Amino acid sequence: MSALWIAHISVTDPDRFADYSKRAGPAIAKHGGKFLASGGKCIQLEGQGRARNVVVRFDSIEAAEACYQSSEYQEAIAFARGASERDLVIVEELD
């Protein structure tokens, strides 16, 4: 079953976060991730919102987690730490 990687992000250091973005995209693509949404217009209906929302589809929940744990993505995320506040969840899609 496919899975969605859903991130809600507030960027606090745009320059450093740009370094994350340059590395994260290729790392996610290498693991089969396909971006469905990335920073576009959103409407917050409930809860605390963040300015940037990202949704990526992977072939499975295992593939999404493997991407997160990969050395390529861990190298990228080092640039996001201290440059953003993030919430990230992986959700299995329904058939």
Rosetta blueprint (number, residue, H / E / L):
1 M L
2 S L
3 A E
4 L E
5 W E
6 I E
7 A E
8 H E
9 I E
10 S E
11 V E
12 T L
13 D L
14 P H
15 D H
16 R H
17 F H
18 A H
19 D H
20 Y H
21 S H
22 K H
23 R H
24 A H
25 G H
26 P H
27 A H
28 I H
29 A H
30 K H
31 H L
32 G L
33 G L
34 K E
35 F E
36 L E
37 A E
38 S E
39 G L
40 G L
41 K L
42 C L
43 I L
44 Q L
45 L L
46 E L
47 G L
48 Q L
49 G L
50 R L
51 A L
52 R E
53 N E
54 V E
55 V E
56 V E
57 R E
58 F E
59 D L
60 S L
61 I H
62 E H
63 A H
64 A H
65 E H
66 A H
67 C H
68 Y H
69 Q H
70 S L
71 S H
72 E H
73 Y H
74 Q H
75 E H
76 A H
77 I H
78 A H
79 F H
80 A H
81 R E
82 G L
83 A L
84 S E
85 E E
86 R E
87 D E
88 L E
89 V E
90 I E
91 V E
92 E E
93 E L
94 L L
95 D L
